[in-house]
């Protein structure tokens, strides 16, 4: 989905929102079209896994451990 290297973690949702709005025109967290992002899920999982291979970092940054969830969803 992203045609460039991933950005460093935003830190908070307030900091992330402007980045999302810039990259995803019309972004509205109450109307997310997950179908739009399906092709990027494997790459997102790989990036997250590289940030936290143990999967334990979710206590500090929930987004880094999300690869475990996306893996389970893709391969039940």
mmCIF file of the N, C-alpha and C atoms, coordinates in Angstrom:
data_MODEL
# 
_entry.id   MODEL 
# 
loop_
_atom_site.group_PDB 
_atom_site.id 
_atom_site.type_symbol 
_atom_site.label_atom_id 
_atom_site.label_alt_id 
_atom_site.label_comp_id 
_atom_site.label_asym_id 
_atom_site.label_entity_id 
_atom_site.label_seq_id 
_atom_site.pdbx_PDB_ins_code 
_atom_site.Cartn_x 
_atom_site.Cartn_y 
_atom_site.Cartn_z 
_atom_site.occupancy 
_atom_site.B_iso_or_equiv 
_atom_site.pdbx_formal_charge 
_atom_site.auth_seq_id 
_atom_site.auth_comp_id 
_atom_site.auth_asym_id 
_atom_site.auth_atom_id 
_atom_site.pdbx_PDB_model_num 
ATOM 1   N N  . UNK A 1 1  ? 0.810   -1.176  0.000  1.00 0.00 ? 1  UNK A N  1 
ATOM 2   C CA . UNK A 1 1  ? 0.000   0.000   0.000  1.00 0.00 ? 1  UNK A CA 1 
ATOM 3   C C  . UNK A 1 1  ? 0.863   1.254   0.000  1.00 0.00 ? 1  UNK A C  1 
ATOM 4   N N  . UNK A 1 2  ? 1.914   1.282   0.779  1.00 0.00 ? 2  UNK A N  1 
ATOM 5   C CA . UNK A 1 2  ? 2.761   2.472   0.873  1.00 0.00 ? 2  UNK A CA 1 
ATOM 6   C C  . UNK A 1 2  ? 3.908   2.339   -0.114 1.00 0.00 ? 2  UNK A C  1 
ATOM 7   N N  . UNK A 1 3  ? 4.020   3.255   -1.046 1.00 0.00 ? 3  UNK A N  1 
ATOM 8   C CA . UNK A 1 3  ? 5.103   3.160   -2.036 1.00 0.00 ? 3  UNK A CA 1 
ATOM 9   C C  . UNK A 1 3  ? 6.410   3.758   -1.543 1.00 0.00 ? 3  UNK A C  1 
ATOM 10  N N  . UNK A 1 4  ? 6.643   3.764   -0.264 1.00 0.00 ? 4  UNK A N  1 
ATOM 11  C CA . UNK A 1 4  ? 7.854   4.328   0.318  1.00 0.00 ? 4  UNK A CA 1 
ATOM 12  C C  . UNK A 1 4  ? 8.160   3.572   1.597  1.00 0.00 ? 4  UNK A C  1 
ATOM 13  N N  . UNK A 1 5  ? 9.367   3.735   2.129  1.00 0.00 ? 5  UNK A N  1 
ATOM 14  C CA . UNK A 1 5  ? 9.686   3.065   3.394  1.00 0.00 ? 5  UNK A CA 1 
ATOM 15  C C  . UNK A 1 5  ? 8.743   3.528   4.499  1.00 0.00 ? 5  UNK A C  1 
ATOM 16  N N  . UNK A 1 6  ? 8.442   2.659   5.450  1.00 0.00 ? 6  UNK A N  1 
ATOM 17  C CA . UNK A 1 6  ? 7.536   3.050   6.531  1.00 0.00 ? 6  UNK A CA 1 
ATOM 18  C C  . UNK A 1 6  ? 8.122   4.160   7.395  1.00 0.00 ? 6  UNK A C  1 
ATOM 19  N N  . UNK A 1 7  ? 7.238   4.976   7.918  1.00 0.00 ? 7  UNK A N  1 
ATOM 20  C CA . UNK A 1 7  ? 7.647   6.056   8.819  1.00 0.00 ? 7  UNK A CA 1 
ATOM 21  C C  . UNK A 1 7  ? 7.914   5.492   10.202 1.00 0.00 ? 7  UNK A C  1 
ATOM 22  N N  . UNK A 1 8  ? 8.688   6.211   11.015 1.00 0.00 ? 8  UNK A N  1 
ATOM 23  C CA . UNK A 1 8  ? 8.855   5.768   12.401 1.00 0.00 ? 8  UNK A CA 1 
ATOM 24  C C  . UNK A 1 8  ? 7.513   5.850   13.123 1.00 0.00 ? 8  UNK A C  1 
ATOM 25  N N  . UNK A 1 9  ? 7.344   5.125   14.213 1.00 0.00 ? 9  UNK A N  1 
ATOM 26  C CA . UNK A 1 9  ? 6.074   5.161   14.941 1.00 0.00 ? 9  UNK A CA 1 
ATOM 27  C C  . UNK A 1 9  ? 5.681   6.594   15.296 1.00 0.00 ? 9  UNK A C  1 
ATOM 28  N N  . UNK A 1 10 ? 4.402   6.895   15.159 1.00 0.00 ? 10 UNK A N  1 
ATOM 29  C CA . UNK A 1 10 ? 3.899   8.245   15.423 1.00 0.00 ? 10 UNK A CA 1 
ATOM 30  C C  . UNK A 1 10 ? 3.849   8.546   16.909 1.00 0.00 ? 10 UNK A C  1 
ATOM 31  N N  . UNK A 1 11 ? 3.698   7.541   17.742 1.00 0.00 ? 11 UNK A N  1 
ATOM 32  C CA . UNK A 1 11 ? 3.682   7.762   19.185 1.00 0.00 ? 11 UNK A CA 1 
ATOM 33  C C  . UNK A 1 11 ? 2.284   7.825   19.770 1.00 0.00 ? 11 UNK A C  1 
ATOM 34  N N  . UNK A 1 12 ? 1.436   8.667   19.220 1.00 0.00 ? 12 UNK A N  1 
ATOM 35  C CA . UNK A 1 12 ? 0.069   8.770   19.729 1.00 0.00 ? 12 UNK A CA 1 
ATOM 36  C C  . UNK A 1 12 ? -0.901  8.861   18.559 1.00 0.00 ? 12 UNK A C  1 
ATOM 37  N N  . UNK A 1 13 ? -2.153  8.562   18.832 1.00 0.00 ? 13 UNK A N  1 
ATOM 38  C CA . UNK A 1 13 ? -3.159  8.645   17.774 1.00 0.00 ? 13 UNK A CA 1 
ATOM 39  C C  . UNK A 1 13 ? -3.339  10.081  17.294 1.00 0.00 ? 13 UNK A C  1 
ATOM 40  N N  . UNK A 1 14 ? -3.142  11.048  18.175 1.00 0.00 ? 14 UNK A N  1 
ATOM 41  C CA . UNK A 1 14 ? -3.257  12.449  17.767 1.00 0.00 ? 14 UNK A CA 1 
ATOM 42  C C  . UNK A 1 14 ? -2.172  12.820  16.764 1.00 0.00 ? 14 UNK A C  1 
ATOM 43  N N  . UNK A 1 15 ? -0.989  12.242  16.917 1.00 0.00 ? 15 UNK A N  1 
ATOM 44  C CA . UNK A 1 15 ? 0.089   12.498  15.972 1.00 0.00 ? 15 UNK A CA 1 
ATOM 45  C C  . UNK A 1 15 ? -0.089  11.702  14.682 1.00 0.00 ? 15 UNK A C  1 
ATOM 46  N N  . UNK A 1 16 ? -0.726  10.549  14.792 1.00 0.00 ? 16 UNK A N  1 
ATOM 47  C CA . UNK A 1 16 ? -0.922  9.687   13.636 1.00 0.00 ? 16 UNK A CA 1 
ATOM 48  C C  . UNK A 1 16 ? -2.016  10.193  12.701 1.00 0.00 ? 16 UNK A C  1 
ATOM 49  N N  . UNK A 1 17 ? -3.051  10.791  13.236 1.00 0.00 ? 17 UNK A N  1 
ATOM 50  C CA . UNK A 1 17 ? -4.191  11.217  12.422 1.00 0.00 ? 17 UNK A CA 1 
ATOM 51  C C  . UNK A 1 17 ? -3.803  12.115  11.254 1.00 0.00 ? 17 UNK A C  1 
ATOM 52  N N  . UNK A 1 18 ? -2.990  13.155  11.439 1.00 0.00 ? 18 UNK A N  1 
ATOM 53  C CA . UNK A 1 18 ? -2.612  13.975  10.281 1.00 0.00 ? 18 UNK A CA 1 
ATOM 54  C C  . UNK A 1 18 ? -1.850  13.185  9.203  1.00 0.00 ? 18 UNK A C  1 
ATOM 55  N N  . UNK A 1 19 ? -1.036  12.202  9.634  1.00 0.00 ? 19 UNK A N  1 
ATOM 56  C CA . UNK A 1 19 ? -0.319  11.369  8.666  1.00 0.00 ? 19 UNK A CA 1 
ATOM 57  C C  . UNK A 1 19 ? -1.290  10.509  7.866  1.00 0.00 ? 19 UNK A C  1 
ATOM 58  N N  . UNK A 1 20 ? -2.273  9.940   8.553  1.00 0.00 ? 20 UNK A N  1 
ATOM 59  C CA . UNK A 1 20 ? -3.290  9.133   7.870  1.00 0.00 ? 20 UNK A CA 1 
ATOM 60  C C  . UNK A 1 20 ? -4.091  9.975   6.890  1.00 0.00 ? 20 UNK A C  1 
ATOM 61  N N  . UNK A 1 21 ? -4.509  11.147  7.330  1.00 0.00 ? 21 UNK A N  1 
ATOM 62  C CA . UNK A 1 21 ? -5.309  12.015  6.473  1.00 0.00 ? 21 UNK A CA 1 
ATOM 63  C C  . UNK A 1 21 ? -4.521  12.451  5.236  1.00 0.00 ? 21 UNK A C  1 
ATOM 64  N N  . UNK A 1 22 ? -3.217  12.593  5.383  1.00 0.00 ? 22 UNK A N  1 
ATOM 65  C CA . UNK A 1 22 ? -2.370  12.975  4.259  1.00 0.00 ? 22 UNK A CA 1 
ATOM 66  C C  . UNK A 1 22 ? -2.255  11.827  3.254  1.00 0.00 ? 22 UNK A C  1 
ATOM 67  N N  . UNK A 1 23 ? -2.101  10.613  3.748  1.00 0.00 ? 23 UNK A N  1 
ATOM 68  C CA . UNK A 1 23 ? -1.905  9.437   2.886  1.00 0.00 ? 23 UNK A CA 1 
ATOM 69  C C  . UNK A 1 23 ? -3.210  8.813   2.405  1.00 0.00 ? 23 UNK A C  1 
ATOM 70  N N  . UNK A 1 24 ? -4.275  8.982   3.172  1.00 0.00 ? 24 UNK A N  1 
ATOM 71  C CA . UNK A 1 24 ? -5.567  8.376   2.836  1.00 0.00 ? 24 UNK A CA 1 
ATOM 72  C C  . UNK A 1 24 ? -6.618  9.483   2.770  1.00 0.00 ? 24 UNK A C  1 
ATOM 73  N N  . UNK A 1 25 ? -6.752  10.107  1.609  1.00 0.00 ? 25 UNK A N  1 
ATOM 74  C CA . UNK A 1 25 ? -7.733  11.192  1.490  1.00 0.00 ? 25 UNK A CA 1 
ATOM 75  C C  . UNK A 1 25 ? -9.128  10.751  1.931  1.00 0.00 ? 25 UNK A C  1 
ATOM 76  N N  . UNK A 1 26 ? -9.785  11.582  2.720  1.00 0.00 ? 26 UNK A N  1 
ATOM 77  C CA . UNK A 1 26 ? -11.127 11.271  3.200  1.00 0.00 ? 26 UNK A CA 1 
ATOM 78  C C  . UNK A 1 26 ? -11.167 10.287  4.357  1.00 0.00 ? 26 UNK A C  1 
ATOM 79  N N  . UNK A 1 27 ? -10.011 10.016  4.987  1.00 0.00 ? 27 UNK A N  1 
ATOM 80  C CA . UNK A 1 27 ? -9.978  9.052   6.096  1.00 0.00 ? 27 UNK A CA 1 
ATOM 81  C C  . UNK A 1 27 ? -10.942 9.467   7.198  1.00 0.00 ? 27 UNK A C  1 
ATOM 82  N N  . UNK A 1 28 ? -11.713 8.499   7.656  1.00 0.00 ? 28 UNK A N  1 
ATOM 83  C CA . UNK A 1 28 ? -12.659 8.701   8.750  1.00 0.00 ? 28 UNK A CA 1 
ATOM 84  C C  . UNK A 1 28 ? -12.653 7.419   9.565  1.00 0.00 ? 28 UNK A C  1 
ATOM 85  N N  . UNK A 1 29 ? -12.176 7.491   10.800 1.00 0.00 ? 29 UNK A N  1 
ATOM 86  C CA . UNK A 1 29 ? -12.032 6.269   11.599 1.00 0.00 ? 29 UNK A CA 1 
ATOM 87  C C  . UNK A 1 29 ? -13.360 5.580   11.873 1.00 0.00 ? 29 UNK A C  1 
ATOM 88  N N  . UNK A 1 30 ? -14.469 6.268   11.688 1.00 0.00 ? 30 UNK A N  1 
ATOM 89  C CA . UNK A 1 30 ? -15.771 5.636   11.905 1.00 0.00 ? 30 UNK A CA 1 
ATOM 90  C C  . UNK A 1 30 ? -16.280 4.929   10.655 1.00 0.00 ? 30 UNK A C  1 
ATOM 91  N N  . UNK A 1 31 ? -15.561 5.104   9.527  1.00 0.00 ? 31 UNK A N  1 
ATOM 92  C CA . UNK A 1 31 ? -15.998 4.492   8.263  1.00 0.00 ? 31 UNK A CA 1 
ATOM 93  C C  . UNK A 1 31 ? -14.818 3.872   7.520  1.00 0.00 ? 31 UNK A C  1 
ATOM 94  N N  . UNK A 1 32 ? -14.035 3.083   8.207  1.00 0.00 ? 32 UNK A N  1 
ATOM 95  C CA . UNK A 1 32 ? -12.867 2.469   7.588  1.00 0.00 ? 32 UNK A CA 1 
ATOM 96  C C  . UNK A 1 32 ? -13.310 1.339   6.666  1.00 0.00 ? 32 UNK A C  1 
ATOM 97  N N  . UNK A 1 33 ? -12.833 1.385   5.433  1.00 0.00 ? 33 UNK A N  1 
ATOM 98  C CA . UNK A 1 33 ? -13.123 0.346   4.451  1.00 0.00 ? 33 UNK A CA 1 
ATOM 99  C C  . UNK A 1 33 ? -11.941 -0.632  4.441  1.00 0.00 ? 33 UNK A C  1 
ATOM 100 N N  . UNK A 1 34 ? -12.020 -1.668  5.254  1.00 0.00 ? 34 UNK A N  1 
ATOM 101 C CA . UNK A 1 34 ? -10.912 -2.603  5.406  1.00 0.00 ? 34 UNK A CA 1 
ATOM 102 C C  . UNK A 1 34 ? -10.559 -3.309  4.095  1.00 0.00 ? 34 UNK A C  1 
ATOM 103 N N  . UNK A 1 35 ? -11.531 -3.457  3.216  1.00 0.00 ? 35 UNK A N  1 
ATOM 104 C CA . UNK A 1 35 ? -11.287 -4.086  1.921  1.00 0.00 ? 35 UNK A CA 1 
ATOM 105 C C  . UNK A 1 35 ? -10.216 -3.321  1.152  1.00 0.00 ? 35 UNK A C  1 
ATOM 106 N N  . UNK A 1 36 ? -10.202 -2.012  1.323  1.00 0.00 ? 36 UNK A N  1 
ATOM 107 C CA . UNK A 1 36 ? -9.232  -1.146  0.645  1.00 0.00 ? 36 UNK A CA 1 
ATOM 108 C C  . UNK A 1 36 ? -7.788  -1.482  1.037  1.00 0.00 ? 36 UNK A C  1 
ATOM 109 N N  . UNK A 1 37 ? -7.590  -2.004  2.222  1.00 0.00 ? 37 UNK A N  1 
ATOM 110 C CA . UNK A 1 37 ? -6.248  -2.246  2.755  1.00 0.00 ? 37 UNK A CA 1 
ATOM 111 C C  . UNK A 1 37 ? -5.808  -3.701  2.702  1.00 0.00 ? 37 UNK A C  1 
ATOM 112 N N  . UNK A 1 38 ? -6.671  -4.594  2.248  1.00 0.00 ? 38 UNK A N  1 
ATOM 113 C CA . UNK A 1 38 ? -6.389  -6.033  2.344  1.00 0.00 ? 38 UNK A CA 1 
ATOM 114 C C  . UNK A 1 38 ? -5.088  -6.452  1.684  1.00 0.00 ? 38 UNK A C  1 
ATOM 115 N N  . UNK A 1 39 ? -4.740  -5.837  0.553  1.00 0.00 ? 39 UNK A N  1 
ATOM 116 C CA . UNK A 1 39 ? -3.518  -6.243  -0.143 1.00 0.00 ? 39 UNK A CA 1 
ATOM 117 C C  . UNK A 1 39 ? -2.257  -5.849  0.623  1.00 0.00 ? 39 UNK A C  1 
ATOM 118 N N  . UNK A 1 40 ? -2.353  -4.877  1.513  1.00 0.00 ? 40 UNK A N  1 
ATOM 119 C CA . UNK A 1 40 ? -1.194  -4.425  2.271  1.00 0.00 ? 40 UNK A CA 1 
ATOM 120 C C  . UNK A 1 40 ? -1.001  -5.119  3.601  1.00 0.00 ? 40 UNK A C  1 
ATOM 121 N N  . UNK A 1 41 ? -1.932  -5.990  3.988  1.00 0.00 ? 41 UNK A N  1 
ATOM 122 C CA . UNK A 1 41 ? -1.846  -6.641  5.299  1.00 0.00 ? 41 UNK A CA 1 
ATOM 123 C C  . UNK A 1 41 ? -0.579  -7.481  5.460  1.00 0.00 ? 41 UNK A C  1 
ATOM 124 N N  . UNK A 1 42 ? -0.204  -8.296  4.475  1.00 0.00 ? 42 UNK A N  1 
ATOM 125 C CA . UNK A 1 42 ? 1.031   -9.080  4.672  1.00 0.00 ? 42 UNK A CA 1 
ATOM 126 C C  . UNK A 1 42 ? 2.269   -8.202  4.877  1.00 0.00 ? 42 UNK A C  1 
ATOM 127 N N  . UNK A 1 43 ? 2.395   -7.132  4.100  1.00 0.00 ? 43 UNK A N  1 
ATOM 128 C CA . UNK A 1 43 ? 3.544   -6.247  4.246  1.00 0.00 ? 43 UNK A CA 1 
ATOM 129 C C  . UNK A 1 43 ? 3.510   -5.520  5.587  1.00 0.00 ? 43 UNK A C  1 
ATOM 130 N N  . UNK A 1 44 ? 2.342   -5.105  6.007  1.00 0.00 ? 44 UNK A N  1 
ATOM 131 C CA . UNK A 1 44 ? 2.207   -4.439  7.305  1.00 0.00 ? 44 UNK A CA 1 
ATOM 132 C C  . UNK A 1 44 ? 2.613   -5.386  8.431  1.00 0.00 ? 44 UNK A C  1 
ATOM 133 N N  . UNK A 1 45 ? 2.209   -6.640  8.319  1.00 0.00 ? 45 UNK A N  1 
ATOM 134 C CA . UNK A 1 45 ? 2.583   -7.639  9.318  1.00 0.00 ? 45 UNK A CA 1 
ATOM 135 C C  . UNK A 1 45 ? 4.086   -7.848  9.371  1.00 0.00 ? 45 UNK A C  1 
ATOM 136 N N  . UNK A 1 46 ? 4.719   -7.887  8.203  1.00 0.00 ? 46 UNK A N  1 
ATOM 137 C CA . UNK A 1 46 ? 6.174   -8.049  8.164  1.00 0.00 ? 46 UNK A CA 1 
ATOM 138 C C  . UNK A 1 46 ? 6.888   -6.860  8.793  1.00 0.00 ? 46 UNK A C  1 
ATOM 139 N N  . UNK A 1 47 ? 6.410   -5.651  8.497  1.00 0.00 ? 47 UNK A N  1 
ATOM 140 C CA . UNK A 1 47 ? 7.031   -4.463  9.100  1.00 0.00 ? 47 UNK A CA 1 
ATOM 141 C C  . UNK A 1 47 ? 6.872   -4.490  10.619 1.00 0.00 ? 47 UNK A C  1 
ATOM 142 N N  . UNK A 1 48 ? 5.681   -4.860  11.074 1.00 0.00 ? 48 UNK A N  1 
ATOM 143 C CA . UNK A 1 48 ? 5.436   -4.912  12.517 1.00 0.00 ? 48 UNK A CA 1 
ATOM 144 C C  . UNK A 1 48 ? 6.287   -5.996  13.179 1.00 0.00 ? 48 UNK A C  1 
ATOM 145 N N  . UNK A 1 49 ? 6.421   -7.138  12.506 1.00 0.00 ? 49 UNK A N  1 
ATOM 146 C CA . UNK A 1 49 ? 7.230   -8.235  13.060 1.00 0.00 ? 49 UNK A CA 1 
ATOM 147 C C  . UNK A 1 49 ? 8.687   -7.803  13.205 1.00 0.00 ? 49 UNK A C  1 
ATOM 148 N N  . UNK A 1 50 ? 9.199   -7.026  12.245 1.00 0.00 ? 50 UNK A N  1 
ATOM 149 C CA . UNK A 1 50 ? 10.580  -6.548  12.327 1.00 0.00 ? 50 UNK A CA 1 
ATOM 150 C C  . UNK A 1 50 ? 10.764  -5.575  13.491 1.00 0.00 ? 50 UNK A C  1 
ATOM 151 N N  . UNK A 1 51 ? 9.722   -4.806  13.813 1.00 0.00 ? 51 UNK A N  1 
ATOM 152 C CA . UNK A 1 51 ? 9.798   -3.880  14.939 1.00 0.00 ? 51 UNK A CA 1 
ATOM 153 C C  . UNK A 1 51 ? 9.807   -4.617  16.271 1.00 0.00 ? 51 UNK A C  1 
ATOM 154 N N  . UNK A 1 52 ? 9.120   -5.766  16.312 1.00 0.00 ? 52 UNK A N  1 
ATOM 155 C CA . UNK A 1 52 ? 9.034   -6.531  17.564 1.00 0.00 ? 52 UNK A CA 1 
ATOM 156 C C  . UNK A 1 52 ? 8.870   -8.012  17.273 1.00 0.00 ? 52 UNK A C  1 
ATOM 157 N N  . UNK A 1 53 ? 9.956   -8.714  16.978 1.00 0.00 ? 53 UNK A N  1 
ATOM 158 C CA . UNK A 1 53 ? 9.861   -10.142 16.661 1.00 0.00 ? 53 UNK A CA 1 
ATOM 159 C C  . UNK A 1 53 ? 9.258   -10.985 17.780 1.00 0.00 ? 53 UNK A C  1 
ATOM 160 N N  . UNK A 1 54 ? 9.391   -10.543 19.028 1.00 0.00 ? 54 UNK A N  1 
ATOM 161 C CA . UNK A 1 54 ? 8.879   -11.334 20.149 1.00 0.00 ? 54 UNK A CA 1 
ATOM 162 C C  . UNK A 1 54 ? 7.362   -11.248 20.259 1.00 0.00 ? 54 UNK A C  1 
ATOM 163 N N  . UNK A 1 55 ? 6.792   -10.160 19.761 1.00 0.00 ? 55 UNK A N  1 
ATOM 164 C CA . UNK A 1 55 ? 5.354   -9.960  19.904 1.00 0.00 ? 55 UNK A CA 1 
ATOM 165 C C  . UNK A 1 55 ? 4.959   -9.468  21.275 1.00 0.00 ? 55 UNK A C  1 
ATOM 166 N N  . UNK A 1 56 ? 5.930   -9.149  22.121 1.00 0.00 ? 56 UNK A N  1 
ATOM 167 C CA . UNK A 1 56 ? 5.648   -8.727  23.493 1.00 0.00 ? 56 UNK A CA 1 
ATOM 168 C C  . UNK A 1 56 ? 5.614   -7.211  23.665 1.00 0.00 ? 56 UNK A C  1 
ATOM 169 N N  . UNK A 1 57 ? 6.000   -6.477  22.648 1.00 0.00 ? 57 UNK A N  1 
ATOM 170 C CA . UNK A 1 57 ? 6.086   -5.024  22.746 1.00 0.00 ? 57 UNK A CA 1 
ATOM 171 C C  . UNK A 1 57 ? 4.712   -4.355  22.862 1.00 0.00 ? 57 UNK A C  1 
ATOM 172 N N  . UNK A 1 58 ? 3.641   -5.116  22.679 1.00 0.00 ? 58 UNK A N  1 
ATOM 173 C CA . UNK A 1 58 ? 2.294   -4.529  22.706 1.00 0.00 ? 58 UNK A CA 1 
ATOM 174 C C  . UNK A 1 58 ? 1.981   -3.811  24.015 1.00 0.00 ? 58 UNK A C  1 
ATOM 175 N N  . UNK A 1 59 ? 2.722   -4.128  25.053 1.00 0.00 ? 59 UNK A N  1 
ATOM 176 C CA . UNK A 1 59 ? 2.482   -3.419  26.319 1.00 0.00 ? 59 UNK A CA 1 
ATOM 177 C C  . UNK A 1 59 ? 2.946   -1.968  26.247 1.00 0.00 ? 59 UNK A C  1 
ATOM 178 N N  . UNK A 1 60 ? 3.861   -1.671  25.314 1.00 0.00 ? 60 UNK A N  1 
ATOM 179 C CA . UNK A 1 60 ? 4.349   -0.308  25.135 1.00 0.00 ? 60 UNK A CA 1 
ATOM 180 C C  . UNK A 1 60 ? 3.756   0.360   23.894 1.00 0.00 ? 60 UNK A C  1 
ATOM 181 N N  . UNK A 1 61 ? 3.612   -0.404  22.828 1.00 0.00 ? 61 UNK A N  1 
ATOM 182 C CA . UNK A 1 61 ? 3.089   0.120   21.568 1.00 0.00 ? 61 UNK A CA 1 
ATOM 183 C C  . UNK A 1 61 ? 2.221   -0.951  20.924 1.00 0.00 ? 61 UNK A C  1 
ATOM 184 N N  . UNK A 1 62 ? 0.901   -0.845  21.054 1.00 0.00 ? 62 UNK A N  1 
ATOM 185 C CA . UNK A 1 62 ? 0.008   -1.889  20.549 1.00 0.00 ? 62 UNK A CA 1 
ATOM 186 C C  . UNK A 1 62 ? 0.209   -2.219  19.075 1.00 0.00 ? 62 UNK A C  1 
ATOM 187 N N  . UNK A 1 63 ? 0.626   -1.264  18.265 1.00 0.00 ? 63 UNK A N  1 
ATOM 188 C CA . UNK A 1 63 ? 0.749   -1.520  16.834 1.00 0.00 ? 63 UNK A CA 1 
ATOM 189 C C  . UNK A 1 63 ? 1.858   -2.500  16.492 1.00 0.00 ? 63 UNK A C  1 
ATOM 190 N N  . UNK A 1 64 ? 2.884   -2.622  17.329 1.00 0.00 ? 64 UNK A N  1 
ATOM 191 C CA . UNK A 1 64 ? 3.982   -3.510  16.989 1.00 0.00 ? 64 UNK A CA 1 
ATOM 192 C C  . UNK A 1 64 ? 3.633   -4.978  17.170 1.00 0.00 ? 64 UNK A C  1 
ATOM 193 N N  . UNK A 1 65 ? 2.748   -5.296  18.079 1.00 0.00 ? 65 UNK A N  1 
ATOM 194 C CA . UNK A 1 65 ? 2.350   -6.687  18.283 1.00 0.00 ? 65 UNK A CA 1 
ATOM 195 C C  . UNK A 1 65 ? 1.164   -7.106  17.437 1.00 0.00 ? 65 UNK A C  1 
ATOM 196 N N  . UNK A 1 66 ? 0.658   -6.197  16.641 1.00 0.00 ? 66 UNK A N  1 
ATOM 197 C CA . UNK A 1 66 ? -0.536  -6.498  15.855 1.00 0.00 ? 66 UNK A CA 1 
ATOM 198 C C  . UNK A 1 66 ? -0.285  -7.571  14.799 1.00 0.00 ? 66 UNK A C  1 
ATOM 199 N N  . UNK A 1 67 ? 0.974   -7.811  14.464 1.00 0.00 ? 67 UNK A N  1 
ATOM 200 C CA . UNK A 1 67 ? 1.252   -8.841  13.473 1.00 0.00 ? 67 UNK A CA 1 
ATOM 201 C C  . UNK A 1 67 ? 0.730   -10.202 13.914 1.00 0.00 ? 67 UNK A C  1 
ATOM 202 N N  . UNK A 1 68 ? 0.709   -10.445 15.216 1.00 0.00 ? 68 UNK A N  1 
ATOM 203 C CA . UNK A 1 68 ? 0.174   -11.734 15.689 1.00 0.00 ? 68 UNK A CA 1 
ATOM 204 C C  . UNK A 1 68 ? -1.317  -11.861 15.356 1.00 0.00 ? 68 UNK A C  1 
ATOM 205 N N  . UNK A 1 69 ? -2.043  -10.773 15.520 1.00 0.00 ? 69 UNK A N  1 
ATOM 206 C CA . UNK A 1 69 ? -3.470  -10.768 15.195 1.00 0.00 ? 69 UNK A CA 1 
ATOM 207 C C  . UNK A 1 69 ? -3.689  -10.924 13.694 1.00 0.00 ? 69 UNK A C  1 
ATOM 208 N N  . UNK A 1 70 ? -2.971  -10.159 12.893 1.00 0.00 ? 70 UNK A N  1 
ATOM 209 C CA . UNK A 1 70 ? -3.180  -10.248 11.436 1.00 0.00 ? 70 UNK A CA 1 
ATOM 210 C C  . UNK A 1 70 ? -2.776  -11.609 10.901 1.00 0.00 ? 70 UNK A C  1 
ATOM 211 N N  . UNK A 1 71 ? -1.739  -12.219 11.467 1.00 0.00 ? 71 UNK A N  1 
ATOM 212 C CA . UNK A 1 71 ? -1.371  -13.568 11.059 1.00 0.00 ? 71 UNK A CA 1 
ATOM 213 C C  . UNK A 1 71 ? -2.496  -14.558 11.343 1.00 0.00 ? 71 UNK A C  1 
ATOM 214 N N  . UNK A 1 72 ? -3.093  -14.443 12.520 1.00 0.00 ? 72 UNK A N  1 
ATOM 215 C CA . UNK A 1 72 ? -4.188  -15.361 12.884 1.00 0.00 ? 72 UNK A CA 1 
ATOM 216 C C  . UNK A 1 72 ? -5.402  -15.153 11.996 1.00 0.00 ? 72 UNK A C  1 
ATOM 217 N N  . UNK A 1 73 ? -5.673  -13.901 11.654 1.00 0.00 ? 73 UNK A N  1 
ATOM 218 C CA . UNK A 1 73 ? -6.825  -13.602 10.810 1.00 0.00 ? 73 UNK A CA 1 
ATOM 219 C C  . UNK A 1 73 ? -6.608  -14.127 9.384  1.00 0.00 ? 73 UNK A C  1 
ATOM 220 N N  . UNK A 1 74 ? -5.379  -14.009 8.882  1.00 0.00 ? 74 UNK A N  1 
ATOM 221 C CA . UNK A 1 74 ? -5.076  -14.461 7.522  1.00 0.00 ? 74 UNK A CA 1 
ATOM 222 C C  . UNK A 1 74 ? -4.933  -15.971 7.433  1.00 0.00 ? 74 UNK A C  1 
ATOM 223 N N  . UNK A 1 75 ? -4.499  -16.596 8.531  1.00 0.00 ? 75 UNK A N  1 
ATOM 224 C CA . UNK A 1 75 ? -4.262  -18.041 8.553  1.00 0.00 ? 75 UNK A CA 1 
ATOM 225 C C  . UNK A 1 75 ? -4.892  -18.654 9.805  1.00 0.00 ? 75 UNK A C  1 
ATOM 226 N N  . UNK A 1 76 ? -6.219  -18.755 9.825  1.00 0.00 ? 76 UNK A N  1 
ATOM 227 C CA . UNK A 1 76 ? -6.901  -19.261 11.047 1.00 0.00 ? 76 UNK A CA 1 
ATOM 228 C C  . UNK A 1 76 ? -6.545  -20.692 11.379 1.00 0.00 ? 76 UNK A C  1 
# 
